[in-house]
Amino acid sequence: MRPLRIGNFSGFYGDRSDALREMLTGGEVDVLTGDYLAELTMLILARDRLKDPSAGYARTFPRRLEDCLGLAHERGVRIVTNAGGLNPAGLAGEIRRLADRLGLPVRVAHVEGDDLTAAYPGTLAAHAYLGGFGIAECLRAGADVVVTGRVTDAALVTGPAAAHFGWGPTDYDPLAGAVVAGHVLECGTQATGGNYAFFGEGDVRRPGFPLAEIHADGSSVITKHPGTGGFVDVGTVTAQLLYETGGARYAGPDVTARLDTVRLGRQGADRVRIEGVRGEAPPPALKVGLNRLGGFRNEVVFVLTGLDIEAKAALVREQLADALAKSPPREVRWELVRTDRADADTEETASALLRLVVRDPDQQVVGRALSGAAVELALASYPGFHVLAPPGKGAPYGVFEDVYVPYGGATHVAVLHDGRRIPVPPPRETRPLAAVPDPPLPEPLPPGPTRRAPLGLVAGARSGDKGGNANVGVWARSEDAWRWLAHTLTADTFRRLIPESRDLPVTRHLLPNLRAVNVVVEGILGAGVAAQARFDPQAKALGEWLRSRHLDIPEALL
């Protein structure tokens, strides 16, 4: 049986608008997937729905589809997307109206049952992460377009693959292979050189979108259309495999994929083969993401220029102490960012930033009283006083948490293009998650001279968020570098290099097949991205910070 070619045209809500047409016209493809949902996106869509009950889905998707639906129909390319967000039925209806207007006999189906908001009072959105078998039911019944709400990102690939190859719920190894391929595709151009540690090794000004050639045994080849930008190699695929993962077991509602069994190999220019992936029964509970309003936040950034930066910062803090004491916010955070340089030849590079962030359940507490106090300092504080932007009245922020429910807590339903409703049964068997014992360490490198140098000279990294936690995947580019990395980048070393992790739980996972160390830091992002608990609220650049830190590296590796 020939491989199933599944491509991606969107890695997030706001991705490149012409990617769908590019993927339809750039080469052979059977299914195109669009991933729109993230924890923050669900909160954005929930706030949209508060204003308009008919909203709750990605409004940009129908506009993108209007230009390409006829082309997809002509070429027999099926489209699967989670752009339905909080309202997949609403988006499916809009697509049907679009097809009617264009005179296209397009069959549109959708998947529902993920919305558990009614069971969690006080939340803006509570949605279970469903698997791919609802998508598979829709495709087997002949759907041309399948719209979902909150499914796992990889489900956009496992569903079409299961439908095409006839996989059942206990075909764990092929399903796990499709999960891994789906994880590589889900963030679009991150698999083709985008956001890549060694971006200088190819032309990444406009990376093409990735596709996977999936085989009946679950193995795949990651590639891209000929002539598109960017590049695909073992490094770009490794980076994306490590993104937003944890230990060796990568759990989902269809299967738990064993990342420690993944084997990668170059198969030619812009072609990387993934094979050997083993799968296990999924865990006994279904993940549910909860988004709720956390309160209100306000922010003022003071610009401090030239001499006496520390004294100027201290003066502002003392002057605002009275205003903060009158009605103390629940959380007050000051941060001095020393972007200034001595004897700078521009005013901007002579300046540091003093950032004040306050949070409280009451908008009045963080609002105009604080803003007024900050503005009133304009002529009465440090020399050169100014702020980056006038402070406002305070804005709402969200918090995210995940909980777990039995599979029966969500009713997974495929709503076919003809209106029939097909219930999707829960897994036939489950397996409790347990940590995989660390594999044995490789032989250490023989002793030799070392040089103080950045970690990034010998290792790549990619980092991301999962709720309040962050992960940093670090991989070596040679076997000798792996032998050094595995012995050197311990949890304690990570805490030393990343000081804000010192008082937090840090867990290191070894993935020898990928020559990688995956580090998970619990709680570093507070209540999730919407809470904006740190400068980089999604930990996107945490890996690059780590790569910039200096270690004693063997000269043989440099």
N, C-alpha and C positions, 0 to 999 in steps of 0.2 A: 504494500500500500504506500502511495506517495506521501510525503510529509505534508502536514497542514501548516500553511504559512499564515501566522498571526502577527499583525503589526500593531503598533501603537501610534496614536495621533494626538494624545494629550496626556501630560503627566500631572497636571494640576489645573484648577479653575483659574484661567487666565493665560494658559499656554498659547503658543503661536497659532494665529488664526488660520493660516494657510496650510497647516500641516495635513489636514484631512485630504485636501486636493493633491498635495505632494505625494502622499502615500498611495492614493488611488491611481495616479498617473505615472509614478516613478518605476513601477515594476510589478511583478506578479505577486498577488496577495489574495488570500481567501477570506480572512476575517480581520476587521480593524477594531481595536479597542480604544476607548477613551476613558482615562481615569481622572475624575474631577474632585474626589472627596478626600479630605484630610480632617483632622480633629477641629482645626480652626474653621474650615469650610462649613462643617456642620453647624457651627455656631452662627456663622454669617447667614446661612440659609434659614436657620431658625428665627433670626431677627427679621429676615425678609418676610417670613410667614406670619410673624406678629402683625406686620403692617398690612399684609394681604394674604388671607387664607388660601387663595388659589396659587400662591407662589410656593417657594421652597425647593425649586430645582434650578439648575444652571441655565440662566436666561440666554447665555451666549451660544449654547449648543444648537438650538433650532436655527439661529441665524447662520451658523457655520454649515449646518446641514442643508439649508435652502439652496446653496450653491453647488452641492455635491451629491444630493440624494439621487438625482437622475443618473449621474455617472456611476455611482455605486450599484444601482439597479441594473444598468446596462452591462456592467462587468461582473455581475453576480457576486459582489463582495458584501458580506454580511457585517453589520455594525453592532457592537455590544458596548454599552457604556453605563457607568453608574451616575451619569449626570442627573438622574431622577432625584437624587438627594433625599429630601424629606417628602417628596411628592412624585413618585415614579408614575403613578396613574395619570397625573396632570400632564407630565411631559409626554407620555405615550399618546395622550389625546391630542396634544398640540402637533406632534409629528404626523398623526393620521390626517389632521386638517391640512397640514402642509402638503402631504402626498396627494390628497384630493385636489388641492388647488393647482398642483403641478401636473395632475393627470397621470400619476404613477400608481400602478397596482402593488403598492408596498405593504407587506404584512408586518404589523407592529405588535409586539408583545411586551409584557413587563413582569417584573418579579416584585412581590411585596411580602409583608409579614415581619419586617425588621423593626417597625416603629412600635416601641414599647413605652412611649412617653406617658401615656395614661397611667401606667403602673408605677411611675416615679414622680409623684407630685413635687412641684417646685423646680422641675427641670424644664429647660427650653426644648431640649431634644434628648431622647434616650433611644438608641438604636442598636440592635444586635448585629453582629458581623456574620452575615449568612455566607454559605458556601456557593459552589458553582453549579449544583445539580438543578436548581430552578432555571438557570440560564440554559442548561442542556435540554431540559424539557421544552422550553420555548423554541429552541433551534431544531430539535427533532420534529416538532410539529410544523416546521416550515417558516418560521419567522425570519424576516429580512433584517429587522432592527429589534434589538432587545434592550430595554431600559430597566435599570435596577435602582434601588436605593442603596442602603449601606450593606454592601457585600465586602468581603476581603478584597484587597486589590488584586491578588492572584486569582480570585474566582473568575475574573474577566477572561482569563486564559484557560483555567481548568474546565470551565463550563463548555466552551466550544470544543476543546480537545476531547472531553468525555463524550460529547454528542457525536463527534466525527469518528472516533475509534471504538465507540461502544463500551467504554469502561464503566464498570459498576462501582458501587460504594466501597468495595473491599479490594479494589485494584490499587493497593497502596503505593507500590513502587512507581508505576506510570503516573499516578496522580501527583506523587511527590515530585517527580521530574517536571511535570507541568507547573507545579507551584514554584519551583525554582526558576523556570523560564519566565513565569508571570512576574515574579519579583524583579527579575532583571528588566523586563519591559515596562513595569508600572510607572516609572518616573521618566519615561520618554528619553530625552537626549542625555540624561545622566549615564546611559549605557553606551553612548557613542562619542564620548569625550567631553560632554558638558560637566562642569563642576569637578573636573578631574585633576588630581594632584600633579600629574605630569603633563599638563595641557600643552606645553611647548613642543611635544613630540608629534603634533599633527595640527592641521588647520581646523580650529574649533570656533571660528568666527560665526558659523551658522551650521551646527551639527545636524545631520539628518536624523530622522526618527528610526528606532530600532524595529526589527522583526525577528521572530523565532520560527525556524523550520522544525516543527515538532513531529516526532516519529511515534509509531504505535507503542513502543516500549517506554515512552516518556522521555527518552533522550532528545536533545535538541541542538540546533546550531543557531547562535545569535549572530545576526548580520544586519545589513541595511541595504537600501536600494542603491544600485550603481550610480555614481556621479554625485551623490549627496555628500555634504560636508561631514566633518568629524572623522572618527575612526573607531573601529572595534578591535580590541585585542584582549589578551588575557587580563591585563591590568584594568581596563575599563569595566569588564564583566565582574572581576573580583571586587572592585570598588562598590558596584551596585549590589552585589550579593551581600556585602557586609552592612549595607545601609539599613538602619532601623531594625537590626536584628539583635539577638542576644546570644544564647548558648547554642549548643549543637542541635537541639530540638527546636524547630521552627513550627509552632503549632497553628493549626487552622481548623475550621469546622468540617472540612472534608478529610484531611489527613495531616499527620505530623511529619514534616520532611526533616530528614537527618542531614543537616548542613555539613557534618563531618564526613559524609560519604561523597560529597560532590567532587567530581574530577573535571578539570578544565584542560583543553588542549587546542592549540592553534590549528585550524584546518585550511588556512590560506589567507589571502588578503581580506581583511574585514570579516573574518569568519572564525568563531570560537565555538568549539563543541563542548556541550555539557552532558556528562554521562555518569553512570554509577550511582545515581541518587536512590537512596532507600527510603521507604515510607513506613509509617506505623499508624495504627488506629488513632483517630483524633482524641483529644482530651474529653472528659465526661461533662464539661460545662461549656456554655456558649458565652463569648465575650460580649458585653454591652457597654457602649460608650455613652457617658452621661455628660451633657453640657448644661451648665446653669449659670445664672448671673452671680458673680462673686462680690459685686459691690461697685464702687466708683474709684477712679484714680485720677490724679492730676500730676503734672510734671512741669518743672521750670528748669531750664538749662542756662546757667550764668556763664558768661565768657570772661575769663581772667587772662589779662594780657601782660607780658613783660616780666618785670621783677616781682619778687615777694608773693609768689603764687600761693604758697601755703598760708601766709598771713592774710591774704585777701579772702581765701576760702574760709578761714576761721572767723573773720569779721562777718561775712554773710550769715554763717551758721548762728553766730551769737545774735545778730540783729533779728533773725527770723524765729529765734527761740521763744520769744514772748507770744508771737502769733500762733505758733504751734501749741503752746501751753494752754491758751485760752479754751481751745476745743480740740484736744489732742486726737489726731487720726489714729486709727488702729495700727497702721504701719507707716513708719517714716524711714526713708532710705536716702542717705547722702552718698554720692560717689564722685570723687575727684579723678578726672581722666587727664593724665599729664601728656597731652599732645604737643606741648610747647617745646621749643628748642632754644638754646642760648644763642644770642647774637643772630637771630633769624632774619632772613632777607625779605620776608613777607609778614604782614600782621597776623595772618591766619596761623602760620607756623610758629609764631611767637606766643600763641594763645593756648590755654588749657580750658577744659570744660568742667564745671561743677554742676552736677545733676542732682536735683531734688525730686523724689517720687514719693507721693503719699497715697495711701489707700484707706478706704473706710466704707462701711455699708451705707452711710448717709452722704448723699451728694453734697449737701450743704457744708459738711465738715471739710471736704477736700476742694470745695468750690471757690466762690468769689472772695470769701474772707482771706483765704490763703493767697489767692491771685492778687488781691488788692494789696496785701502786705508786701508781696514781692515787688509789685510795680511801684509802690511808694518809696522804695529804696533808690529809685532812679537817680536822684540828686543827693543822696545822703549815705552813700556807701563807699566802696573802694574806688580808686581812680580808674577811669576807663569803663565804668559800669555799663553793661548792656546784656541782653538775653537773646537767645537764638530766635525765639518767637514769643509773642505775648501769651501768658498763661490763660487758660480758659476756665470754664465753670466745672470741669470734671466730667469724665466720660465713663460709661459703664465698661466693665471688663468681665470676661467669662472665666470659668474654671472647668477643668475636665477631670473626670475620673472614670476608671473602668471597674465594672462589677461582673459577676459571672452568674448565669442562671442555667437550670437544666434545659436541655434542648426543647422540651415541651413548652418552655416559657415563651417561645416565639413560634408563630405559625407560618412556616415557609411555604409560599404559594406561587406557582407559575400561572400567570394569567395570559392565556394564549391569544393569538390574533383574532380568533373567532369568539372570544369571550369565555371559553371554557376555563375552569379553575382547577388546576392539578396540584393537590397537596404534595409536598416534597417530604418524605419521611425522614426522621432523625437517623443518625448513623446506627448501623446494626450492632456495632461493638465500639467500645471506647477503651482508652488506656490512660490512666493517670500520668500526668507529666512528672518526670523525675530528672534531676540533673544527670548528665552523662559524665562519668568519671574522667578526669583530665587524662589525656593520652600521655605516654612517656615523653619526656623532653628529648630533643635531638642531642647528639654529641656536641658539647661546647666547642667553640673554636680554640685552637691552640693559643697559648699566651703569645703576645706580641705587642709592638708599640701601638699606642692609641693617640688620637687627636681629639681635642674638644671641638665639636662640630654639631650642627643641627641634625636632629633625627631624620628630617625630611630628605637628607642627602642619600639615605639608604632605604627609606620606607615611604610608602604612600599611606594616606588615611582618608576616611570619609566618616562623617558624624551626622547624627540626626536625633530626633526626639520621639519618644513614646510616652505621652502623658507628661508626668513630672520627671521622667527619667531621660537620660541621654546615653547613647552608645557611641563609641569611637572604635571603628574597625581599622586596624593597622596591618598592612601586609608588606612582606619583604619581596624584593625583586630578584633574588638569587637564593640558592640553597645555603650558601655561607651566611648571607645576611639573615636568613631565617634562623639559623643555628644561634646567631648572636641575639636576634630579637627575642626569641622564645625564652632565653635565659635572662635577658636584661629588662624587658618591659613587664615587670611584675606589678601587682596592684599597689604595692608600696612605692615603687618608682613612679607610677602614674600619679599618685597623690603628691609626691614631691614636685613633679613637673607641673601639675595643675593644682595650685594651692587651694582653690575654692572647693576641691573635692576632699580635702583632708579630713573633715569631720563627717563625711557621708559614706554610706556603704558602697564599696567599689568591688566589682567581681570581674575577674579575668577568665576568658574562655579561649582555649587553644584550638585552632582548626588547621592541623598540619597539611591537609591536602591543598589548602589555599595558601599555605605559608603565612597564616594570619593569626593575629591576636585580636579578640573582640572584647572591649572593656565596657561594662555597663556601670553608670554612676546613678544611683538612686536619689531622687529628690532634688537634683541640681537645678531643675526647671520649675520648682515650686508646684503650682497647681496647673501647669501646662502652658502652652504657647500664648493663649489668650490672656493669661494673667500677667504676661510680660515681666517675669520675675528677675530677669537678668538682661544685660546688654544685648546678648545674642539669644533671644527667647526660644529659638528652636535648635540651638546648639549646632547650627549649620557650619560654623567656622571653628568649632572646638577642635576638630581634627587638625586643621591648619595651624592653630595655636600650638598644639602638641608637636607638630612637625618642626616648628620654629624653635623649640626648646633644645638646649645644648646638652649633650652627653659625651662621655669618653667613648669614642667609636674606634674600633680597630682600623689602623691605617690601611690594612689589606682590603677593606670594604670601600674605601674612599677613592 
